[in-house]
Amino acid sequence: MPGKRKPKEQRRGKPKRKKVSPARLRLAEWTIRLPNVPQDLLWVQEALVLVHWSFQLELLFKLWKQYGRIDESRSQRPWRILCEVYAKLLGMVVQHWVLLVSCWSYANRSLPKAARTVRRHALHLAAVVAHRQLVCKTLEIIQRCLKQGCRIDRRHQQPSTFQLLLKLTEGG
């Protein structure tokens, strides 16, 4: 993401009234990833797709922090904060479980859109959690919603990870 790092480096120099060196700005344009896979087991094309895939994991944690707000609390009491963190993490695990059983097999689904859909059904799911048949019916409803929507738009300029993965599997 050189477009974002370069201005960040320039902002770092402003509070101290220092000018950012040209060498540091050039370094901000580079992204270096070192895989620990032997060269004969991984082609360059596959390695580039893995970089995108690892970024997807970072997006998952971002999703948990941004929408699950697992890193926020209004309390000052340590035990309440800890309880709140555990409750939010449990909520994120349940949300992720619903995503896994509902739409994980569809590569062209947007996690933020799908997570929003699951959260819309969270109260309904919580209300029926004691009744196995109702939980199954609720999950079927959520699954239908996720199957119909939450798609990632296809991009031509910068293909998304699912497009790159599909291209690899179609070509291979």
C-alpha positions, 0 to 999 in steps of 0.5 A: 500500500505505497499510496498510504504509507508515503503520506504517513511518513510525510505526516511523521515529520510535520510535528517536529518540523523535520523534512522526511528524507527521500530515502525514507520515502523511497522505502515507504513504497516497498512491501517485502514479504518473506514466505517460509515455503521452499522455492520448489513448492511455491510458484511466484504467482501462488505466492502473490495470491498467498500475500492477498490471502494473508491480508484477508486474515488481517481484514478478519481481525479488523472486522472483529475490532471495527464492527465487534468493537472488541477493543473498546469499553466504556467501563473503568473497572478491570473485571467489567472490561475483561467480562465485556471483552470475553462476551464480545469475543464470544459474539465474534466467534458465534458470528464467525461460526454462522459465516462458516456454515452459511457462506464460507464456501462462496468466495465472492462474499464480503465479510463486512456485509455478511457480518452485518447480516448475521448481526441483524439476525443476532437477537432472533438467534439468541431468542431461539438458542434453547430450541435446536429446531428453531436454531436450525430454521433461523440458520437456514434463514440467515443462510438464504440471506447470505446466499442471495446477497453480500457479494463482492463487486468484480473489479477490473483494475485491481482484482479482489482476492476471490478473483485472483483465486478463481483465476488460479484455479481456472488456469491450473 
